[in-house]
C-alpha cells in the first residue's frame, strides 16, 4: 500500500479504484488545472470541495487504500454503520440512479458458514417482504472477494441509539413506534417469516417518526431449510436470539416457535423504549435466559409513574411467560396500541450520528485485544441504557438537548499535543464551547497527581486521545465525559459495554459534586475536588509572588552581567 505524495500518484489511485475512468480523470485534471507535482493532500481537498470525491473516498485514497471503493457496480461514498457481520456503506447505484445501503461482510466472516447463512436469510426475507415498515432488500451478491447485500437507504436513528442517547420516549411516541413495528411484523408473519431477533438496534426511526424493521439474519423462514440447518449446525437450534429480549420458549427451542415469540421480544423492546432499562439487567446471559423463563419483570409503571396503567398492562401482556396469555397476533396488539399511539417528528442530526458510529467502531477496534466477552445488552451493569433520562415533549428537538456522545464525536475542536506515556496524561488546552470551570481538579487516588480542570469538556479513558488517560483493562478508549455547565460538573457515559461508577453506583448520567468518586471496575479511582475560594485566592497569590521573585532574580542577574 503506497501512500500518494504528488497529485499524479493520487489521480492514478482514483483510476485504479474504479471511481472515475481514465478519461474522466484527465478531464477533471484539465478543468481544475491540477499540476502533476502538486501535493496529494491539496489535490484531495480540491476534489472534495468540487464534490468529485467524498471525504471518505479522499481519506481512503490518501492512505493508499484504493480497493473496495467500488463493489460490483456500486460506488462507496461513506460509512453508514457497523454491525456484527461487517460494515454498512452509503453507495451510488449508477444503473438505477439512486443511493443505496450496502452491507459488506467482513473478511473474517466471509468463510463462516453460519454468517453466510445469516446473510442469505436476511436477503431471502428482505426480498420477499414489501412493506413500508420493513427495509427493502434489492439483491445479494459477491465479487469473489466480498459478499454483500444491497438495501434501501434509510437515514434514520436506531431505537437503540435513540434511547441510549436521549433516554426513555414519551409513552404515546413509544406506542406509535411499536405499533409500526407490529404492522411490519404482521406482514412478515403472513409470509411465514418470524424475525427471532427483535430488539431496539433492529429498528430505524426517520425524522418524521416513521419506523422500519431491519436485519432478518436470524429469521425463521418457510422454504429456507438449508440456511436454517446451517444456523443450527453453527449456533445450535436451542437458543437463537438476543438474551435481553428473547422469548422464554425461544430459549429452549428456537425452531419450534410461532409469531408469538416476536410479540414477546417486541414487548421487551417496548419496555426499553419506555424506561431505558432492559427487563432483566442480570450480569450473565445464563441468568438473563433463566429470568425470561421464570421471573416477571417489574411493571414499567413502577419505573416511570407517568406511564398510563393501560400501557403498562399492554407491555405485561406482551411479555407473558405462556404464549397463550399474550396477544395472539400482531393484529390484536395493533388494536390495543392504536388508542395511545401518536406520531411525532424525531429531529436529529444524521451527520453527527454517522460520525458517532464511526467513532464507536474505531474505539471498538482499538480495544478489541483488551475487550472482555461482549455484553448482550446495550445497558450498563445497572441495566440502564447510556444517556440522560429525558422525555420527548411535543416541542422537543434533539438540537435543544445536550447530546454527549454525539458532541464528543463531532462538535468540540481540540488541538491535541503529544501525550505522555504515563498512566495518566495531563489535561491539554482546547477550544471551549461551554463556560470555563474555575478551581476544580481531579485527584488520582493513591497517587500525588492533581489534574486541574481547565476546559468545559473532559474525556476519561484508556486511549492516548483521552484527556485523562488511565491504563486500565476495565476502561474503554473513551469511557465517559465530564462536562461543566457553569455551576457543576456532569458525568455522561460513553462506553456501551463497561460501566462507570459514581460513588459506587453504575451511572449513565449523573450530576457530580465536590468529593464525587469515579471508579471503573479496576484499581483506578478519581475524586472530583472543588477548591474553596480562599484557597484559590491563596494559590493565585502564591503564584503571583513566585512569578515576582523569579522576575526579580532575572532582573538582578541581568543587571549584574550588564554592569
matplotlib code that plots the C-alpha trace (Angstrom):
import matplotlib.pyplot as plt

x = [0.0, 1.8, 0.7, 0.5, 2.7, 2.0, -1.2, -0.3, 0.0, -3.3, -5.1, -3.7, -5.2, -8.6, -8.4, -7.3, -10.2, -12.7, -14.4, -13.6, -12.4, -9.1, -10.7, -12.8, -9.8, -7.9, -10.9, -11.0, -7.3, -7.5, -10.6, -9.2, -5.7, -4.1, -0.4, 1.1, 3.6, 1.0, 0.7, -1.7, -3.4, -4.0, -5.5, -7.7, -9.1, -9.8, -11.7, -13.7, -14.6, -15.7, -17.8, -15.9, -14.9, -16.5, -14.3, -14.4, -13.2, -10.4, -9.3, -9.0, -7.1, -4.7, -3.9, -3.2, -6.3, -8.0, -9.5, -13.1, -14.2, -16.2, -18.0, -19.6, -21.2, -21.7, -19.5, -18.9, -19.5, -19.2, -19.7, -23.3, -22.9, -21.3, -22.6, -21.6, -21.4, -19.4, -19.8, -22.7, -21.9, -23.9, -23.2, -24.3, -26.1, -25.4, -27.7, -30.7, -29.5, -30.1, -28.2, -28.4, -27.2, -24.8, -23.8, -20.4, -19.5, -16.2, -13.2, -13.2, -16.8, -16.6, -15.7, -18.0, -21.0, -23.1, -22.6, -23.1, -26.4, -27.4, -26.7, -28.7, -31.7, -31.6, -31.7, -34.4, -36.7, -35.9, -36.5, -39.8, -41.2, -42.6, -44.0, -43.4, -42.3, -39.6, -36.4, -36.4, -33.7, -32.8, -30.2, -27.5, -24.2, -20.5, -17.5, -15.4, -13.6, -16.6, -20.2, -22.7, -26.3, -27.9, -30.8, -32.9, -31.1, -32.8, -31.3, -32.5, -31.5, -31.9, -34.2, -31.1, -29.3, -32.4, -32.9, -29.2, -28.6, -31.7, -33.4, -36.9, -39.5, -42.9, -45.5, -47.5, -44.4, -43.2, -46.7, -46.6, -43.1, -44.1, -47.4, -45.5, -43.1, -46.1, -47.6, -44.3, -44.1, -47.7, -46.8, -43.7, -45.8, -48.4, -45.4, -44.4, -41.4, -40.6, -37.9, -36.5, -34.2, -36.5, -34.6, -34.0, -31.0, -33.1, -35.4, -34.6, -36.6, -36.8, -37.2, -40.9, -41.3, -41.6, -40.2, -38.6, -37.5, -34.1, -31.9, -33.8, -30.5, -31.9, -35.4, -37.3, -38.3, -40.5, -38.6, -35.2, -34.4, -30.8, -30.0, -31.8, -29.8, -26.6, -27.6, -28.4, -25.1, -23.1, -25.0, -27.2, -31.0, -31.9, -31.2, -31.0, -31.7, -30.5, -30.6, -32.1, -35.2, -35.7, -39.0, -38.9, -39.9, -37.2, -34.5, -35.5, -36.0, -35.6, -37.1, -40.4, -41.8, -44.5, -45.3, -46.0, -42.2, -41.8, -44.6, -42.7, -39.4, -41.3, -42.7, -39.2, -38.2, -41.3, -40.1, -36.7, -38.3, -40.5, -38.0, -34.4, -34.0, -33.9, -36.4, -33.8, -30.5, -28.6, -24.8, -24.6, -26.5, -27.3, -29.1, -30.9, -32.3, -33.3, -35.1, -37.1, -38.2, -39.2, -39.4, -41.9, -40.2, -41.1, -44.0, -43.0, -45.3, -43.2, -40.1, -41.9, -45.0, -46.1, -46.7, -50.5, -51.6, -53.2, -49.9, -48.2, -50.8, -50.1, -46.4, -47.1, -49.4, -46.9, -44.3, -46.5, -44.4, -47.1, -47.6, -51.3, -51.5, -50.1, -51.7, -52.3, -51.4, -49.9, -53.3, -54.6, -51.6, -52.1, -55.7, -54.6, -51.9, -53.9, -55.7, -52.4, -50.2, -49.4, -46.9, -44.3, -41.3, -38.0, -35.4, -31.8, -28.5, -27.8, -24.3, -23.4, -24.9, -22.8, -19.7, -20.6, -21.0, -17.6, -16.0, -17.5, -16.4, -12.8, -12.9, -14.2, -11.4, -8.7, -9.9, -10.5, -7.5, -8.3, -12.1, -13.8, -16.6, -19.2, -22.4, -25.6, -27.4, -27.0, -27.0, -24.6, -24.2, -27.2, -29.4, -29.9, -29.1, -26.5, -27.7, -29.7, -33.2, -35.2, -38.8, -39.8, -42.3, -44.3, -41.8, -38.6, -35.9, -32.6, -30.7, -32.0, -30.7, -27.2, -26.0, -22.8, -21.9, -22.6, -21.0, -17.9, -17.6, -18.1, -18.7, -15.6, -12.5, -9.5, -5.9, -4.0, -0.4, 1.8, 0.7, 3.0, 3.3, 2.5, -0.7, -2.5, -1.8, -2.5, -5.3, -4.5, -5.7, -8.7, -11.2, -14.0, -17.7, -19.0, -18.4, -14.9, -14.5, -12.6, -11.0, -11.8, -9.4, -9.3, -7.2, -6.0, -6.4, -3.4, -1.1, 0.1, -1.4, -3.7, -5.1, -6.6, -9.8, -9.2, -11.8, -15.5, -15.5, -13.0, -12.8, -11.7, -10.5, -7.6, -6.7, -4.0, -6.6, -8.3, -7.8, -7.4, -5.8, -6.0, -4.1, -6.7, -8.1, -11.6, -11.8, -12.7, -10.8, -13.3, -15.1, -17.0, -17.1, -17.2, -19.0, -19.2, -22.5, -21.3, -22.2, -21.3, -20.0, -21.9, -20.7, -22.0, -21.3, -19.7, -18.8, -21.7, -20.0, -18.2, -19.9, -18.7, -19.4, -20.1, -19.8, -20.1, -23.2, -23.2, -24.5, -25.2, -25.7, -25.0, -24.5, -21.3, -20.4, -17.3, -15.9, -17.7, -15.6, -15.5, -14.4, -14.3, -14.2, -10.4, -7.8, -8.1, -10.2, -10.8, -12.0, -13.5, -12.4, -13.5, -11.0, -12.5, -12.4, -9.9, -7.6, -7.9, -7.0, -4.1, -2.9, -3.1, -1.3, 1.5, 1.8, 2.0, 4.7, 6.6, 6.5, 7.5, 10.5, 11.6, 11.4, 13.3, 16.1, 16.2, 16.4, 19.2, 21.2, 20.8, 21.8, 24.9, 26.1, 25.4, 27.1]
y = [0.0, 3.1, 6.4, 9.0, 12.1, 14.0, 14.8, 12.4, 9.5, 10.4, 10.6, 7.2, 5.7, 7.2, 5.4, 2.1, 2.4, 2.5, 5.6, 7.5, 6.3, 7.4, 9.9, 11.5, 11.9, 13.7, 16.0, 16.8, 17.5, 19.8, 21.7, 22.2, 22.9, 20.3, 20.2, 16.7, 17.7, 19.4, 17.8, 14.9, 16.2, 19.6, 17.8, 15.7, 18.7, 20.4, 17.3, 17.1, 20.8, 20.4, 17.3, 15.0, 12.9, 12.4, 13.0, 9.2, 8.4, 11.0, 9.9, 6.2, 7.2, 9.4, 6.3, 4.4, 2.2, 2.2, -1.3, -1.7, 1.8, 0.1, -3.1, -4.8, -1.7, 0.2, 3.2, 3.5, 7.1, 6.8, 4.7, 4.3, 2.0, -1.1, -4.5, -7.9, -9.1, -6.3, -2.7, -0.8, 1.9, 4.5, 3.8, 5.0, 2.6, 4.1, 1.6, 2.7, 6.3, 6.1, 5.9, 2.6, 1.0, -1.9, -4.3, -5.8, -8.9, -8.6, -10.7, -12.8, -13.8, -14.4, -18.1, -18.6, -20.8, -19.5, -15.9, -16.7, -18.4, -15.3, -13.1, -15.5, -15.4, -11.7, -11.4, -14.0, -12.4, -8.8, -9.6, -11.4, -8.7, -5.4, -3.2, 0.4, -0.6, -3.0, -2.0, -3.2, -5.6, -5.3, -8.0, -10.2, -10.8, -11.5, -10.5, -13.5, -11.4, -10.0, -10.9, -8.0, -7.2, -4.1, -2.5, 0.6, 3.6, 4.9, 7.9, 7.1, 6.7, 3.2, 2.8, 1.6, 4.9, 7.0, 5.7, 5.4, 9.0, 10.7, 8.5, 7.0, 8.1, 9.6, 6.9, 8.0, 8.2, 4.7, 3.3, 4.6, 3.2, -0.2, -0.2, 0.5, -2.4, -4.6, -3.7, -4.6, -7.9, -8.7, -8.6, -10.8, -13.3, -13.5, -14.6, -17.3, -15.3, -15.0, -12.4, -14.1, -11.2, -8.2, -5.6, -1.8, -2.0, -3.5, -0.6, 2.6, 5.8, 8.5, 12.2, 12.1, 9.4, 6.5, 3.2, 0.4, -3.1, -4.4, -7.4, -10.6, -12.6, -14.9, -15.2, -18.5, -18.5, -21.1, -22.7, -21.9, -25.3, -25.4, -22.0, -23.0, -26.2, -24.2, -21.9, -24.9, -26.6, -23.5, -21.7, -24.6, -24.5, -24.2, -20.5, -18.2, -14.6, -11.8, -12.7, -9.4, -9.7, -13.4, -15.2, -18.0, -20.7, -19.5, -20.0, -23.7, -24.4, -21.7, -23.7, -24.8, -21.3, -19.2, -15.5, -15.0, -15.2, -12.0, -10.4, -11.2, -9.7, -6.6, -6.3, -6.3, -3.7, -1.6, -2.0, -0.4, 2.4, 3.4, 3.0, 2.9, -0.3, -3.9, -6.2, -8.3, -6.5, -9.6, -9.9, -13.0, -14.4, -17.5, -15.5, -13.4, -16.5, -18.1, -14.8, -14.8, -18.3, -17.9, -14.3, -11.4, -8.1, -5.0, -3.2, -0.2, 2.0, 1.3, 2.5, 5.5, 6.6, 8.9, 5.8, 5.2, 1.9, 0.7, 0.9, -0.9, -3.7, -3.9, -4.4, -7.0, -9.0, -8.9, -10.4, -13.1, -16.3, -18.5, -17.7, -18.4, -15.5, -13.0, -11.2, -14.0, -11.9, -8.6, -7.5, -7.9, -5.9, -3.1, -2.8, -2.4, 0.2, 2.3, 4.5, 5.5, 5.9, 9.4, 10.2, 12.9, 14.2, 12.9, 15.5, 14.6, 15.4, 12.4, 13.7, 13.7, 10.3, 8.8, 10.4, 8.9, 5.4, 5.7, 6.8, 3.9, 1.4, 2.8, 2.6, -1.0, -1.9, -0.2, -2.1, -5.4, -7.0, -5.9, -6.3, -8.8, -11.0, -8.7, -7.9, -9.0, -5.8, -2.1, -1.4, -0.6, -3.0, -1.4, -2.3, 1.3, 2.4, 5.1, 8.7, 11.1, 10.4, 12.7, 12.5, 13.9, 16.6, 17.8, 20.7, 18.8, 18.6, 16.8, 20.0, 21.5, 18.6, 18.1, 15.1, 14.0, 11.0, 12.8, 16.1, 14.2, 12.8, 15.8, 19.1, 20.1, 21.1, 20.1, 20.8, 17.8, 17.8, 14.7, 12.6, 11.4, 7.7, 7.8, 6.1, 9.4, 12.2, 15.8, 17.9, 19.7, 23.1, 23.2, 25.3, 25.9, 25.8, 26.0, 28.1, 27.9, 26.0, 27.6, 26.0, 22.3, 19.5, 15.7, 13.8, 10.3, 8.3, 6.6, 8.9, 12.5, 13.5, 16.5, 17.5, 21.0, 21.1, 23.9, 23.3, 22.7, 19.1, 16.4, 12.9, 9.9, 6.7, 4.4, 5.8, 8.3, 10.7, 10.8, 14.0, 11.9, 8.7, 5.6, 2.5, 0.0, -3.1, -2.3, 1.1, 1.7, 4.1, 6.8, 5.7, 8.8, 12.6, 15.3, 18.4, 21.7, 23.6, 26.8, 25.6, 22.0, 19.0, 16.2, 12.7, 11.2, 7.6, 6.9, 3.2, 0.9, -2.2, -1.1, 0.8, 3.9, 4.0, 7.3, 6.8, 3.0, 3.0, 2.4, 5.5, 6.6, 10.2, 11.9, 15.3, 15.5, 17.4, 18.2, 14.8, 12.6, 9.5, 7.8, 4.2, 1.8, -1.8, -1.8, -0.1, 3.4, 5.9, 9.6, 12.2, 15.5, 18.4, 22.0, 24.3, 26.8, 30.4, 31.3, 28.5, 29.6, 33.1, 31.8, 29.8, 32.8, 34.9, 32.3, 32.1, 35.8, 36.0, 33.3, 35.0, 38.3, 36.6, 34.9, 38.2, 40.0, 37.4, 37.5, 41.4, 41.2, 38.7, 40.8, 43.9, 42.1, 41.0, 44.3, 46.4]
z = [0.0, -1.3, 0.1, -2.7, -2.3, -5.5, -7.5, -10.3, -7.9, -6.2, -9.6, -10.6, -7.4, -8.4, -11.7, -10.0, -7.6, -10.4, -9.0, -12.2, -15.6, -17.0, -19.5, -16.7, -14.5, -17.3, -17.9, -14.2, -14.1, -17.1, -15.9, -12.4, -13.7, -11.3, -11.7, -11.6, -8.9, -6.6, -3.1, -3.0, 0.1, -1.6, -4.6, -2.4, -0.7, -4.1, -5.4, -2.2, -2.4, -6.0, -4.9, -7.2, -4.2, -0.8, 2.3, 3.0, -0.5, -0.3, 3.1, 1.9, -1.2, 0.7, 2.8, -0.4, 0.0, -3.4, -3.2, -2.0, -3.1, -5.9, -5.2, -8.2, -9.8, -6.5, -5.7, -2.0, -0.7, 3.1, 6.1, 7.3, 10.3, 11.7, 12.9, 14.0, 10.4, 8.9, 7.7, 6.0, 3.5, 1.6, -2.1, -5.5, -7.9, -11.3, -13.1, -11.1, -10.5, -6.7, -3.4, -1.6, 1.6, 1.0, 3.8, 3.2, 5.1, 7.0, 5.8, 9.0, 8.4, 4.7, 5.2, 8.2, 7.1, 10.0, 9.0, 5.3, 6.2, 8.1, 5.1, 2.9, 5.3, 5.6, 1.8, 1.4, 3.9, 2.7, -0.9, -0.2, 2.0, 0.6, 3.4, 4.4, 7.9, 6.6, 5.0, 1.4, 0.1, -3.5, -4.1, -2.6, -4.4, -4.1, -6.1, -5.2, -2.6, -0.7, 0.0, 0.0, 0.5, -1.3, 0.6, 0.7, 2.2, 5.3, 7.0, 10.4, 14.1, 15.6, 18.6, 20.5, 19.7, 20.4, 23.9, 24.7, 23.8, 24.9, 27.5, 27.5, 25.0, 25.8, 26.1, 23.1, 20.9, 22.0, 21.3, 17.8, 17.1, 18.5, 16.6, 13.3, 14.1, 14.8, 11.4, 9.7, 11.6, 10.8, 7.1, 7.8, 9.7, 6.9, 4.6, 7.1, 8.4, 12.1, 12.9, 16.0, 16.8, 17.6, 19.7, 19.7, 17.5, 14.7, 14.2, 12.4, 13.1, 10.5, 11.0, 10.5, 13.2, 10.7, 11.9, 9.8, 10.8, 9.6, 10.0, 9.3, 9.6, 12.3, 10.8, 10.6, 7.0, 5.3, 2.4, 3.8, 5.4, 4.2, 5.8, 9.0, 9.1, 8.7, 11.6, 13.7, 13.0, 13.8, 16.5, 17.9, 17.4, 21.1, 21.6, 18.7, 19.6, 21.9, 25.6, 26.8, 24.5, 23.7, 24.4, 27.1, 24.6, 22.2, 24.8, 24.8, 21.1, 18.5, 15.6, 17.2, 17.9, 16.3, 15.8, 19.5, 20.2, 18.2, 20.3, 23.5, 22.1, 20.9, 24.4, 25.8, 23.2, 24.2, 27.9, 27.0, 24.9, 27.8, 30.7, 29.2, 31.2, 30.0, 31.7, 33.4, 34.0, 35.0, 34.7, 32.6, 29.6, 31.5, 34.3, 31.7, 30.0, 33.3, 34.2, 30.9, 31.7, 35.4, 36.5, 36.0, 35.2, 37.2, 35.7, 33.6, 35.6, 38.8, 37.0, 35.3, 37.2, 34.3, 32.1, 31.9, 33.6, 30.4, 28.6, 31.4, 31.1, 27.3, 28.0, 30.7, 28.3, 25.5, 27.9, 29.4, 30.0, 28.4, 24.7, 25.2, 27.7, 25.2, 22.3, 19.8, 16.7, 15.8, 14.7, 18.2, 19.5, 17.0, 18.1, 21.7, 20.9, 18.5, 21.1, 22.7, 19.6, 18.3, 15.6, 16.3, 14.4, 15.8, 14.7, 14.9, 13.1, 10.8, 10.0, 13.7, 14.2, 11.4, 12.9, 16.3, 14.8, 13.1, 16.4, 18.3, 15.7, 15.9, 19.7, 19.4, 17.0, 19.2, 22.3, 20.6, 22.1, 25.7, 25.4, 27.6, 26.3, 24.8, 26.8, 25.1, 26.0, 25.5, 29.2, 31.9, 34.8, 36.5, 33.5, 32.4, 28.9, 28.4, 28.2, 30.3, 31.4, 29.2, 27.9, 24.5, 24.7, 21.7, 21.2, 21.9, 19.3, 19.5, 18.8, 22.1, 24.1, 25.3, 23.4, 25.0, 22.8, 19.6, 20.7, 21.8, 18.4, 16.2, 18.0, 20.0, 18.2, 20.3, 19.4, 20.6, 21.9, 22.1, 25.0, 27.7, 28.3, 31.9, 33.2, 33.5, 31.0, 31.9, 30.6, 27.4, 26.2, 23.9, 22.1, 24.6, 23.8, 27.3, 30.5, 31.9, 35.2, 37.9, 41.0, 40.0, 39.8, 39.6, 42.2, 41.2, 44.3, 45.9, 43.8, 44.2, 40.8, 40.9, 37.5, 37.2, 35.0, 32.7, 30.0, 29.9, 28.5, 29.6, 28.3, 30.5, 29.0, 28.1, 24.7, 24.1, 22.8, 26.2, 28.3, 31.4, 30.5, 32.8, 31.8, 33.0, 31.1, 32.6, 30.8, 27.2, 24.9, 25.8, 28.9, 29.9, 29.6, 32.3, 31.3, 33.1, 32.8, 34.6, 38.1, 38.5, 36.6, 34.9, 34.1, 30.8, 30.0, 26.6, 26.8, 25.8, 27.4, 30.5, 33.4, 35.1, 38.9, 40.7, 44.5, 44.0, 41.7, 38.0, 36.3, 32.7, 33.5, 36.9, 38.3, 40.3, 43.4, 45.4, 46.6, 44.0, 43.3, 39.9, 39.6, 36.6, 38.0, 38.3, 40.6, 39.3, 41.3, 40.6, 43.0, 41.9, 44.1, 44.2, 45.8, 48.3, 47.1, 49.8, 48.7, 45.1, 46.1, 48.2, 45.2, 42.9, 45.5, 45.8, 42.0, 41.8, 44.5, 42.8, 39.4, 41.1, 42.7, 39.5, 37.6, 40.4, 40.3, 36.5, 36.6, 39.3, 37.2, 34.1, 35.9, 37.3, 33.8, 32.2, 34.9]

ax = plt.figure().add_subplot(projection="3d")
ax.plot(x, y, z, "-o")
ax.set_aspect("equal")
plt.show()
